[in-house]
């Protein structure tokens, strides 16, 4: 098992346990009860994956279906754990299941409101296994398990929860900044699609990679790939290409996790592509200096929604 996969599973296991530490942080509970509750919610934290693949069994990752399924299940546990109110138990036990779905929603596509909609939804903020997410949850759970005073437990659990909210808020702000700022940074047509996402498979090699957001700009004559650190810094462009021929930007529901896939339809036959070296102007005044594979400069100007090559001496 790879380290990333292990951290992915740990995130799901800890989500339910962390919810317990928040809901019951003011309650004096015996060590035995803590172990039972944490073990139960940790198991429930992986139940959606045990019920079936989210592609084949979309209901397993639906907050509507699983939220309703947990109603009678929590009622049965209430008969055994009478010292807790039904509301407390529902928040803890259903929280483990629904917390799993929420974490998946922040990492990849889930059929969030199935059967009301069969579409997959995501708010791509984290790469599942991000230690900046599961480490605070681990601290909160440990403060709940260990013999820590109720006052300190409340401070630690609340502090961890606030940290997680701030971290996810920072990621959300970065996502919105990129989605709104990239169309202003590059001259794009109305067809252009801007996709922002946390770094994923084969891109995460060290801790700081979890704190970056990648982006993919797809346009009728442009393709731009890059990375921006969440904590600030310069945008790193991994690819910045311009194509000589205009082509359609296609959107379909055939992407990974059932999400929308956006791609530039390839024209018939071979087409020339050039590496963008400089870009200036905006909108109708846009200009690009590119180079071909031999290193020769090529000049393009933006006219009526199309990049047109211009011959210069």
Secondary structure, DSSP 8 states (H G I E B T S, - for coil): --HHHHHHHHHHHHHHHHHHHHHTTTS---HHHHHHHHHHHHHHHHHHHHT--TTT-GGGG-HHHHHHHHHHHHHHHHHH-TTS-HHHHIIIIIHHHHHHHHHHHHHS-B-TTTTT----B------TT-HHHHHHHHHHHHHHHS---HHHHHHHHHHHHHHHHHHHHHHHHHHHHHHHHHHHHS---TT-EEEEEE--TTT--SGGGGGEEEEEEE-SSEEEEEEEETT----EEEEEEEESS---EEEES-SGGG--EEEE---SS---EEEEEEEE--GGG-EEEEE-TT--EEEEEEETTEEEEE---
